[in-house]
Amino acid sequence: TTAAERMAFLATNSTLWMWSWITWMFCALGLLVFCVILSDELQPDFRKTIGIFLVALGVAPDLTAEVIYAFVLPKVVSLQMGESTFLLFEHIASHLTGYLGNGLYNLGGLLLTYLAIRQGMFKTWVAAWGVTAWTLGLLLSVSIAAGELKAAELFTASSMVLSTLWMVVFAHQVLKPQMSETRQHN
């Protein structure tokens, strides 16, 4: 859509817009929680700390961008600050979330997944799925940096679907057997 169309949508749907971005904020925090759970399953290794640090570091620019999307852009529209101001904030936010935050998340997640693979935590197909999801996420960051928004849409959709399903598979393949084992001992 054009900036004018996005601004018109925002003007008439600001509450829906705001709550949609607040949902994304919880998703960012949920990704961090997932990566902490994943790292808890890993043997001690300094690279595990680096992986979690990268994911946690990605939260800051991601949440900053989502605050811009949720609260600043609606204010730009309601105060009629103009299309150029809207586009500037939108551009900053897309690079904070799509390039910087997402890039850090995916580098950290890829490192944690690599460690899990080295430690034999996953079956081959689960490992390949995880590596593919994180790699698609990195390609999203590259697309944003290059200004290739159509590619970014493709990589957003594919990486989000694959990574979300991979997290469910991780829970089923790794966490569920451990929970069953814990119940049997109690």
Accessible surface in RSA format (square Angstrom, percent):
REM  Atomic radii and reference values for relative SASA: ProtOr
REM  Chains: A
REM  Algorithm: Lee & Richards
REM  Probe-radius: 1.40
REM  Slices: 20
REM RES _ NUM      All-atoms   Total-Side   Main-Chain    Non-polar    All polar
REM                ABS   REL    ABS   REL    ABS   REL    ABS   REL    ABS   REL
RES THR A   1   133.09  94.7  65.27  66.2  67.82 161.6  72.07  96.8  61.01  92.2
RES THR A   2    80.47  57.2  73.84  74.9   6.63  15.8  77.53 104.1   2.93   4.4
RES ALA A   3     8.42   7.7   3.12   4.8   5.29  12.0   3.12   4.4   5.29  14.0
RES ALA A   4    57.02  52.4  49.58  76.5   7.44  16.9  52.23  73.6   4.79  12.7
RES GLU A   5    96.06  55.1  87.35  66.1   8.71  20.7  39.39  76.2  56.67  46.3
RES ARG A   6    63.43  26.6  60.11  30.6   3.32   7.9  36.61  50.0  26.82  16.3
RES MET A   7    29.79  15.4  29.17  19.3   0.62   1.5  27.37  23.3   2.42   3.2
RES ALA A   8    60.07  55.2  50.02  77.2  10.05  22.9  58.17  81.9   1.89   5.0
RES PHE A   9    93.10  46.6  87.02  53.9   6.07  15.8  92.29  56.0   0.80   2.3
RES LEU A  10     0.97   0.5   0.86   0.6   0.11   0.3   0.86   0.6   0.11   0.3
RES ALA A  11    65.38  60.1  32.08  49.5  33.30  75.8  38.65  54.4  26.73  70.8
RES THR A  12   110.39  78.5  76.64  77.7  33.75  80.4  76.34 102.5  34.05  51.5
RES ASN A  13    46.56  32.1  40.18  38.8   6.38  15.4   6.38  15.3  40.18  38.8
RES SER A  14    49.29  41.6  45.41  60.6   3.88   8.9  16.66  35.5  32.63  45.7
RES THR A  15    91.00  64.7  87.57  88.8   3.43   8.2  55.95  75.1  35.06  53.0
RES LEU A  16   110.12  61.3 103.33  73.9   6.79  17.1 107.86  75.8   2.25   6.1
RES TRP A  17    40.43  16.2  38.13  18.5   2.29   5.4  40.43  21.6   0.00   0.0
RES MET A  18    49.19  25.5  49.19  32.6   0.00   0.0  26.52  22.5  22.67  30.0
RES TRP A  19   140.39  56.3 139.63  67.6   0.76   1.8 127.26  67.9  13.13  21.3
RES SER A  20    49.50  41.8  41.40  55.3   8.10  18.7  31.76  67.6  17.75  24.9
RES TRP A  21    48.93  19.6  48.93  23.7   0.00   0.0  45.13  24.1   3.80   6.2
RES ILE A  22    28.37  16.1  28.37  21.1   0.00   0.0  28.37  20.4   0.00   0.0
RES THR A  23    80.47  57.2  78.32  79.4   2.15   5.1  56.15  75.4  24.32  36.8
RES TRP A  24   103.44  41.5 103.12  49.9   0.32   0.8  76.22  40.6  27.22  44.2
RES MET A  25    27.46  14.2  27.46  18.2   0.00   0.0   6.95   5.9  20.51  27.2
RES PHE A  26   138.75  69.4 132.00  81.8   6.75  17.6 132.29  80.2   6.46  18.5
RES CYS A  27    63.16  47.8  50.01  55.8  13.15  30.9  19.08  48.3  44.08  47.5
RES ALA A  28     4.55   4.2   0.00   0.0   4.55  10.4   4.15   5.8   0.40   1.1
RES LEU A  29    74.34  41.4  73.81  52.8   0.53   1.3  73.92  51.9   0.42   1.1
RES GLY A  30    35.76  44.1   0.00   N/A  35.76  44.1  29.76  81.7   5.99  13.4
RES LEU A  31    30.56  17.0  26.70  19.1   3.86   9.7  28.88  20.3   1.68   4.5
RES LEU A  32    40.59  22.6  40.59  29.0   0.00   0.0  40.59  28.5   0.00   0.0
RES VAL A  33    87.40  57.5  85.69  77.6   1.71   4.1  87.40  75.9   0.00   0.0
RES PHE A  34    21.25  10.6  19.44  12.0   1.80   4.7  21.03  12.7   0.22   0.6
RES CYS A  35     0.06   0.0   0.06   0.1   0.00   0.0   0.00   0.0   0.06   0.1
RES VAL A  36    60.07  39.5  60.07  54.4   0.00   0.0  60.07  52.2   0.00   0.0
RES ILE A  37    63.53  36.2  63.15  47.0   0.38   0.9  63.53  45.7   0.00   0.0
RES LEU A  38     0.00   0.0   0.00   0.0   0.00   0.0   0.00   0.0   0.00   0.0
RES SER A  39     6.52   5.5   6.51   8.7   0.01   0.0   0.15   0.3   6.37   8.9
RES ASP A  40   102.55  71.8  74.69  74.3  27.85  65.9  22.04  51.9  80.50  80.3
RES GLU A  41    49.82  28.6  26.32  19.9  23.49  55.9   4.08   7.9  45.74  37.3
RES LEU A  42     7.90   4.4   0.11   0.1   7.79  19.6   0.69   0.5   7.21  19.4
RES GLN A  43   111.06  62.1 107.37  78.5   3.68   8.8  36.18  77.0  74.87  56.8
RES PRO A  44   128.32  93.5 105.03  95.7  23.30  84.7 107.46  88.7  20.87 129.7
RES ASP A  45    37.77  26.5  18.40  18.3  19.37  45.8  15.82  37.2  21.95  21.9
RES PHE A  46   145.76  72.9 132.77  82.2  12.99  33.8 139.34  84.5   6.42  18.4
RES ARG A  47    70.17  29.5  70.17  35.8   0.00   0.0  22.83  31.2  47.34  28.7
RES LYS A  48    45.13  22.0  45.13  27.7   0.00   0.0  23.24  20.9  21.89  23.3
RES THR A  49    93.42  66.4  88.40  89.6   5.02  12.0  67.42  90.6  26.00  39.3
RES ILE A  50    76.05  43.3  74.76  55.7   1.29   3.1  76.05  54.8   0.00   0.0
RES GLY A  51     0.00   0.0   0.00   N/A   0.00   0.0   0.00   0.0   0.00   0.0
RES ILE A  52    36.88  21.0  36.88  27.5   0.00   0.0  36.88  26.6   0.00   0.0
RES PHE A  53   118.17  59.1 115.71  71.7   2.46   6.4 118.17  71.6   0.00   0.0
RES LEU A  54    36.90  20.5  36.90  26.4   0.00   0.0  36.90  25.9   0.00   0.0
RES VAL A  55     0.08   0.1   0.08   0.1   0.00   0.0   0.08   0.1   0.00   0.0
RES ALA A  56    41.43  38.1  31.74  49.0   9.70  22.1  32.01  45.1   9.42  25.0
RES LEU A  57    77.47  43.1  72.56  51.9   4.91  12.3  76.76  53.9   0.71   1.9
RES GLY A  58     0.00   0.0   0.00   N/A   0.00   0.0   0.00   0.0   0.00   0.0
RES VAL A  59    15.24  10.0  15.24  13.8   0.00   0.0  15.24  13.2   0.00   0.0
RES ALA A  60    60.90  56.0  51.61  79.6   9.29  21.1  60.18  84.8   0.72   1.9
RES PRO A  61    14.23  10.4  10.35   9.4   3.88  14.1  14.08  11.6   0.15   0.9
RES ASP A  62     8.65   6.1   8.65   8.6   0.00   0.0   0.13   0.3   8.52   8.5
RES LEU A  63    46.18  25.7  45.95  32.9   0.23   0.6  46.18  32.4   0.00   0.0
RES THR A  64    68.76  48.9  62.93  63.8   5.83  13.9  43.48  58.4  25.28  38.2
RES ALA A  65     0.00   0.0   0.00   0.0   0.00   0.0   0.00   0.0   0.00   0.0
RES GLU A  66     4.49   2.6   4.49   3.4   0.00   0.0   0.00   0.0   4.49   3.7
RES VAL A  67    65.84  43.3  65.84  59.6   0.00   0.0  65.84  57.2   0.00   0.0
RES ILE A  68    19.53  11.1  19.53  14.6   0.00   0.0  19.53  14.1   0.00   0.0
RES TYR A  69    21.19   9.9  21.19  12.1   0.00   0.0   8.46   6.4  12.72  15.7
RES ALA A  70     1.48   1.4   0.00   0.0   1.48   3.4   0.00   0.0   1.48   3.9
RES PHE A  71    91.67  45.9  79.79  49.4  11.89  30.9  82.33  49.9   9.34  26.7
RES VAL A  72    45.63  30.0  43.51  39.4   2.12   5.1  45.63  39.6   0.00   0.0
RES LEU A  73     0.12   0.1   0.12   0.1   0.00   0.0   0.12   0.1   0.00   0.0
RES PRO A  74    21.04  15.3  17.30  15.8   3.74  13.6  18.02  14.9   3.02  18.8
RES LYS A  75   117.94  57.5 115.72  71.0   2.22   5.3  64.68  58.2  53.27  56.7
RES VAL A  76     2.72   1.8   2.72   2.5   0.00   0.0   2.72   2.4   0.00   0.0
RES VAL A  77    16.78  11.0  11.77  10.7   5.01  12.1  12.03  10.5   4.75  12.9
RES SER A  78    78.17  66.1  46.43  62.0  31.74  73.1  51.06 108.7  27.11  38.0
RES LEU A  79   110.35  61.5  86.89  62.2  23.46  59.0  90.72  63.7  19.63  52.8
RES GLN A  80   157.03  87.8 129.82  94.9  27.20  64.8  38.05  81.0 118.98  90.2
RES MET A  81    95.57  49.5  69.92  46.3  25.65  61.1  75.14  63.9  20.43  27.1
RES GLY A  82    30.07  37.1   0.00   N/A  30.07  37.1  29.88  82.0   0.19   0.4
RES GLU A  83    83.96  48.2  76.82  58.1   7.14  17.0  23.06  44.6  60.90  49.7
RES SER A  84    89.32  75.5  77.14 102.9  12.18  28.1  52.67 112.2  36.64  51.3
RES THR A  85    33.08  23.5  29.93  30.3   3.15   7.5  11.78  15.8  21.31  32.2
RES PHE A  86     0.02   0.0   0.02   0.0   0.00   0.0   0.02   0.0   0.00   0.0
RES LEU A  87    73.35  40.8  70.72  50.6   2.63   6.6  71.05  49.9   2.29   6.2
RES LEU A  88   103.42  57.6  98.29  70.3   5.13  12.9 102.88  72.3   0.54   1.4
RES PHE A  89    59.51  29.8  59.51  36.9   0.00   0.0  59.51  36.1   0.00   0.0
RES GLU A  90    26.79  15.4  26.59  20.1   0.20   0.5  13.63  26.4  13.16  10.7
RES HIS A  91   108.65  59.4 104.00  72.3   4.65  11.9  65.65  67.7  43.00  50.0
RES ILE A  92    70.56  40.2  66.59  49.6   3.96   9.6  70.12  50.5   0.44   1.2
RES ALA A  93     0.00   0.0   0.00   0.0   0.00   0.0   0.00   0.0   0.00   0.0
RES SER A  94    23.70  20.0  22.83  30.5   0.87   2.0  17.44  37.1   6.26   8.8
RES HIS A  95    52.50  28.7  51.26  35.6   1.24   3.2  42.64  43.9   9.86  11.5
RES LEU A  96    42.31  23.6  41.65  29.8   0.66   1.7  42.21  29.6   0.11   0.3
RES THR A  97    28.77  20.5  27.52  27.9   1.26   3.0  14.22  19.1  14.55  22.0
RES GLY A  98     8.81  10.9   0.00   N/A   8.81  10.9   8.81  24.2   0.00   0.0
RES TYR A  99   104.62  48.8 102.69  58.4   1.93   5.0  54.22  40.7  50.40  62.1
RES LEU A 100    77.22  43.0  75.65  54.1   1.57   3.9  76.89  54.0   0.33   0.9
RES GLY A 101     0.00   0.0   0.00   N/A   0.00   0.0   0.00   0.0   0.00   0.0
RES ASN A 102    15.66  10.8  15.36  14.8   0.29   0.7   4.82  11.6  10.83  10.5
RES GLY A 103     9.51  11.7   0.00   N/A   9.51  11.7   9.51  26.1   0.00   0.0
RES LEU A 104    28.00  15.6  27.25  19.5   0.75   1.9  27.25  19.1   0.75   2.0
RES TYR A 105    11.42   5.3  11.34   6.5   0.08   0.2  11.34   8.5   0.08   0.1
RES ASN A 106     9.87   6.8   9.87   9.5   0.00   0.0   0.00   0.0   9.87   9.5
RES LEU A 107    86.58  48.2  82.83  59.3   3.76   9.4  82.85  58.2   3.73  10.0
RES GLY A 108     0.00   0.0   0.00   N/A   0.00   0.0   0.00   0.0   0.00   0.0
RES GLY A 109     0.00   0.0   0.00   N/A   0.00   0.0   0.00   0.0   0.00   0.0
RES LEU A 110    44.92  25.0  44.84  32.1   0.07   0.2  44.84  31.5   0.07   0.2
RES LEU A 111    39.65  22.1  34.92  25.0   4.73  11.9  38.89  27.3   0.76   2.0
RES LEU A 112     0.00   0.0   0.00   0.0   0.00   0.0   0.00   0.0   0.00   0.0
RES THR A 113     0.00   0.0   0.00   0.0   0.00   0.0   0.00   0.0   0.00   0.0
RES TYR A 114    90.65  42.3  90.41  51.4   0.25   0.6  70.16  52.7  20.49  25.3
RES LEU A 115     1.69   0.9   1.69   1.2   0.00   0.0   1.69   1.2   0.00   0.0
RES ALA A 116     0.00   0.0   0.00   0.0   0.00   0.0   0.00   0.0   0.00   0.0
RES ILE A 117    66.16  37.6  54.45  40.6  11.71  28.2  55.71  40.1  10.45  28.4
RES ARG A 118   154.51  64.9 116.21  59.2  38.30  91.2  32.13  43.9 122.39  74.2
RES GLN A 119    52.70  29.5  20.32  14.9  32.38  77.1  20.94  44.6  31.76  24.1
RES GLY A 120    60.65  74.8   0.00   N/A  60.65  74.8  31.43  86.3  29.21  65.4
RES MET A 121    43.52  22.5  15.63  10.3  27.89  66.4  24.61  20.9  18.91  25.0
RES PHE A 122    21.85  10.9   0.09   0.1  21.76  56.6   3.49   2.1  18.36  52.5
RES LYS A 123   123.38  60.2 112.34  68.9  11.04  26.3  75.43  67.9  47.95  51.1
RES THR A 124   119.56  85.0 110.23 111.7   9.33  22.2  77.01 103.4  42.55  64.3
RES TRP A 125   125.92  50.5 116.57  56.4   9.36  22.0 111.22  59.3  14.71  23.9
RES VAL A 126     0.15   0.1   0.15   0.1   0.00   0.0   0.15   0.1   0.00   0.0
RES ALA A 127    10.13   9.3  10.06  15.5   0.07   0.2  10.13  14.3   0.00   0.0
RES ALA A 128    55.24  50.8  46.23  71.3   9.01  20.5  54.35  76.5   0.89   2.3
RES TRP A 129    60.03  24.1  52.53  25.4   7.50  17.6  59.49  31.7   0.54   0.9
RES GLY A 130     0.00   0.0   0.00   N/A   0.00   0.0   0.00   0.0   0.00   0.0
RES VAL A 131    55.74  36.7  55.74  50.5   0.00   0.0  55.74  48.4   0.00   0.0
RES THR A 132    63.65  45.3  59.57  60.4   4.09   9.7  39.50  53.1  24.15  36.5
RES ALA A 133     1.49   1.4   0.29   0.4   1.21   2.7   0.30   0.4   1.19   3.2
RES TRP A 134     5.90   2.4   5.89   2.9   0.01   0.0   5.90   3.1   0.00   0.0
RES THR A 135    54.37  38.7  54.37  55.1   0.00   0.0  47.72  64.1   6.65  10.0
RES LEU A 136    31.49  17.5  31.49  22.5   0.00   0.0  31.49  22.1   0.00   0.0
RES GLY A 137     1.50   1.8   0.00   N/A   1.50   1.8   1.50   4.1   0.00   0.0
RES LEU A 138    38.98  21.7  38.62  27.6   0.36   0.9  38.63  27.1   0.35   1.0
RES LEU A 139    69.76  38.9  69.46  49.7   0.30   0.8  69.46  48.8   0.30   0.8
RES LEU A 140    10.62   5.9  10.62   7.6   0.00   0.0  10.62   7.5   0.00   0.0
RES SER A 141     6.15   5.2   6.15   8.2   0.00   0.0   6.15  13.1   0.00   0.0
RES VAL A 142    91.84  60.4  90.23  81.7   1.62   3.9  91.55  79.6   0.29   0.8
RES SER A 143     6.63   5.6   4.54   6.1   2.09   4.8   2.09   4.5   4.54   6.4
RES ILE A 144    15.65   8.9  15.09  11.2   0.56   1.4  15.09  10.9   0.56   1.5
RES ALA A 145    55.79  51.3  27.25  42.1  28.54  64.9  28.64  40.3  27.16  71.9
RES ALA A 146    67.24  61.8  32.48  50.1  34.76  79.1  45.12  63.5  22.13  58.6
RES GLY A 147    50.01  61.7   0.00   N/A  50.01  61.7  26.56  72.9  23.45  52.5
RES GLU A 148   101.85  58.5 100.22  75.8   1.63   3.9  24.06  46.5  77.79  63.5
RES LEU A 149   111.28  62.0 107.34  76.8   3.95   9.9 107.34  75.4   3.95  10.6
RES LYS A 150   164.51  80.3 156.40  96.0   8.11  19.3 112.94 101.7  51.57  54.9
RES ALA A 151    34.25  31.5  26.64  41.1   7.61  17.3  31.35  44.2   2.90   7.7
RES ALA A 152     5.75   5.3   5.60   8.6   0.15   0.3   5.75   8.1   0.00   0.0
RES GLU A 153   105.29  60.5  96.14  72.7   9.15  21.8  45.52  88.1  59.77  48.8
RES LEU A 154   116.07  64.6 109.84  78.6   6.22  15.6 115.53  81.1   0.54   1.4
RES PHE A 155    37.60  18.8  37.60  23.3   0.00   0.0  37.60  22.8   0.00   0.0
RES THR A 156    48.53  34.5  48.53  49.2   0.00   0.0  39.83  53.5   8.70  13.1
RES ALA A 157    57.86  53.2  49.76  76.8   8.11  18.4  57.71  81.3   0.15   0.4
RES SER A 158    33.97  28.7  25.46  34.0   8.51  19.6  33.22  70.7   0.75   1.0
RES SER A 159     6.61   5.6   6.33   8.4   0.28   0.6   4.18   8.9   2.43   3.4
RES MET A 160    69.20  35.8  68.39  45.3   0.81   1.9  50.73  43.1  18.47  24.5
RES VAL A 161    88.76  58.4  84.34  76.4   4.42  10.6  88.73  77.1   0.03   0.1
RES LEU A 162    51.26  28.5  51.26  36.7   0.00   0.0  51.26  36.0   0.00   0.0
RES SER A 163    15.86  13.4  15.86  21.2   0.00   0.0   7.02  14.9   8.84  12.4
RES THR A 164    79.51  56.5  79.08  80.2   0.43   1.0  57.43  77.1  22.08  33.4
RES LEU A 165    87.80  48.9  87.39  62.5   0.41   1.0  87.39  61.4   0.41   1.1
RES TRP A 166     0.26   0.1   0.26   0.1   0.00   0.0   0.26   0.1   0.00   0.0
RES MET A 167    42.36  21.9  39.16  25.9   3.21   7.6  21.00  17.9  21.36  28.3
RES VAL A 168    93.36  61.4  89.78  81.3   3.58   8.6  92.71  80.6   0.65   1.8
RES VAL A 169    24.14  15.9  22.68  20.5   1.46   3.5  24.14  21.0   0.00   0.0
RES PHE A 170     0.79   0.4   0.79   0.5   0.00   0.0   0.79   0.5   0.00   0.0
RES ALA A 171    41.38  38.0  39.63  61.2   1.75   4.0  39.90  56.2   1.47   3.9
RES HIS A 172    97.53  53.3  91.14  63.3   6.40  16.4  53.17  54.8  44.37  51.6
RES GLN A 173    50.43  28.2  31.64  23.1  18.79  44.7   7.02  14.9  43.42  32.9
RES VAL A 174    11.56   7.6   6.49   5.9   5.07  12.2   9.90   8.6   1.66   4.5
RES LEU A 175    36.25  20.2  36.23  25.9   0.01   0.0  36.23  25.4   0.01   0.0
RES LYS A 176   109.98  53.7 108.82  66.8   1.16   2.8  66.63  60.0  43.35  46.2
RES PRO A 177    69.18  50.4  58.28  53.1  10.90  39.6  65.34  53.9   3.85  23.9
RES GLN A 178    81.63  45.6  79.07  57.8   2.56   6.1  38.78  82.6  42.85  32.5
RES MET A 179   103.25  53.5  99.95  66.1   3.30   7.9  79.34  67.5  23.90  31.7
RES SER A 180    41.52  35.1  39.36  52.5   2.16   5.0  25.50  54.3  16.02  22.4
RES GLU A 181   102.84  59.0 100.60  76.1   2.24   5.3  20.35  39.4  82.49  67.3
RES THR A 182    78.25  55.7  74.12  75.1   4.13   9.8  53.94  72.5  24.31  36.7
RES ARG A 183   159.88  67.1 144.11  73.5  15.77  37.5  65.91  90.1  93.97  57.0
RES GLN A 184   153.31  85.7 116.29  85.0  37.02  88.2  44.74  95.2 108.57  82.3
RES HIS A 185   145.00  79.2 109.85  76.4  35.15  89.9  77.47  79.8  67.53  78.6
RES ASN A 186   149.31 103.0  88.50  85.5  60.81 146.4  41.86 100.8 107.45 103.9
END  Absolute sums over single chains surface
CHAIN  1 A    10215.7       8890.2       1325.5       7273.5       2942.2
END  Absolute sums over all chains
TOTAL         10215.7       8890.2       1325.5       7273.5       2942.2
